[in-house]
Amino acid sequence: MKIKFSQLLEIDNVVGRLYKKDPTLKNGKFGYGYAKFFKKNIHPIVAEINEEIENCRIDNCLADEKTKEILYTADKQFRYDKEGYKKLNEFIRKINKEYAEKEVEVEPYILKDVPELLEEEKELLQGILI
């Protein structure tokens, strides 16, 4: 089944709200099932996005002109000049927009122990988790 990555993020938000409403869900059958779904379907894409962003951070941070060594702030963050920071922010906006619209193949994980859901939550999760 293919869906937009933005829908996967919305599913994750719905589950987060369910956990906030009832923290015991996370440690039960629902939480176990959702963790498997997340690891299989969402985590690899988030890791891919983070890797691309990290590469952009490295490409745009400041480096010593002689040694090419990356420069860090006192709290071990990359240092940027104004242009490098603008490029990084522009890239992050671009990649987030690009991935939000990206169609991804999802392997549904149907859960039997589903908590009470609002109608729009049911629609979002139908065929994917319920």
C-alpha positions in Angstrom: 0.0 0.0 0.0 1.3 3.5 -0.9 0.6 6.6 1.1 2.2 10.0 1.4 4.9 10.4 4.1 2.9 13.3 5.6 0.1 10.8 6.3 2.6 8.6 8.2 3.6 11.6 10.3 -0.1 12.3 11.0 -0.5 8.6 12.1 2.4 9.1 14.4 0.9 12.2 15.8 -2.5 10.4 16.4 -0.7 7.6 18.2 1.3 10.1 20.3 -2.0 11.8 21.4 -3.4 8.4 22.3 -0.4 7.6 24.4 -0.7 11.0 26.1 -4.4 10.3 26.8 -3.7 6.8 28.1 0.0 6.1 28.9 -0.6 2.4 29.5 -1.3 1.9 25.8 2.4 2.2 25.1 3.3 -0.8 27.2 0.4 -3.0 26.0 -0.4 -4.9 22.8 -1.3 -1.6 21.0 2.1 -0.1 21.8 4.0 -3.3 20.9 2.2 -3.4 17.5 2.7 0.3 16.8 6.4 0.1 17.7 6.8 -2.7 15.1 4.9 -0.6 12.5 7.0 2.5 13.3 10.3 0.6 13.0 9.3 -1.0 9.7 7.6 2.0 8.0 8.5 5.4 9.6 11.9 5.0 11.2 13.8 4.2 7.9 12.5 7.3 6.2 13.2 9.6 9.2 16.7 8.1 9.4 17.2 8.9 5.7 16.0 12.5 6.1 18.2 13.0 9.1 21.2 11.6 7.2 20.6 14.1 4.4 20.2 17.0 6.8 23.4 15.9 8.7 25.3 15.9 5.4 24.0 19.4 4.7 25.1 20.5 8.1 28.6 19.3 7.4 28.6 20.8 3.9 27.6 24.3 5.2 29.4 24.6 8.6 32.5 26.5 9.2 35.9 24.8 8.8 39.5 25.9 9.5 40.9 27.3 6.3 44.2 25.5 6.7 43.3 22.2 8.2 39.7 21.9 6.9 38.8 20.8 10.4 35.2 21.5 11.3 34.7 24.2 13.8 32.4 23.7 16.8 30.7 26.0 19.4 31.5 25.6 23.1 28.5 23.2 23.4 29.8 20.9 20.6 27.4 22.2 17.8 28.6 23.0 14.3 29.5 26.6 13.8 27.9 28.5 10.9 28.3 31.8 9.2 25.2 33.7 8.0 25.2 32.2 4.5 25.9 28.6 5.7 23.0 28.8 8.2 20.7 30.2 5.5 21.6 27.3 3.2 21.0 24.8 5.9 17.6 26.2 6.8 16.6 26.4 3.1 17.7 22.7 2.6 15.7 21.6 5.7 12.5 23.3 4.4 13.0 21.9 0.9 13.6 18.3 2.1 10.7 18.4 4.6 8.4 19.6 1.8 9.8 17.1 -0.7 9.4 14.1 1.7 5.9 15.2 2.9 4.6 14.7 -0.6 6.7 11.6 -1.3 4.6 8.4 -1.7 6.0 5.5 0.3 5.3 1.9 0.4 3.7 0.9 3.7 3.5 -2.5 5.2 0.3 -2.4 7.3 0.3 -3.8 10.8 -3.3 -4.5 11.8 -3.8 -4.1 15.6 -6.6 -5.8 17.4 -6.4 -4.0 20.7 -7.4 -0.6 19.4 -8.4 2.2 21.9 -11.4 4.4 21.3 -10.8 6.6 18.4 -12.4 9.7 16.9 -14.0 9.3 13.5 -11.2 11.1 11.6 -8.6 9.0 13.5 -10.4 5.8 12.4 -10.3 7.0 8.8 -6.6 7.8 8.9 -5.7 4.5 10.5 -8.1 2.3 8.4 -6.2 -0.4 6.5 -2.9 0.6 8.1 -3.3 -0.1 11.8 -7.0 -1.1 12.1 
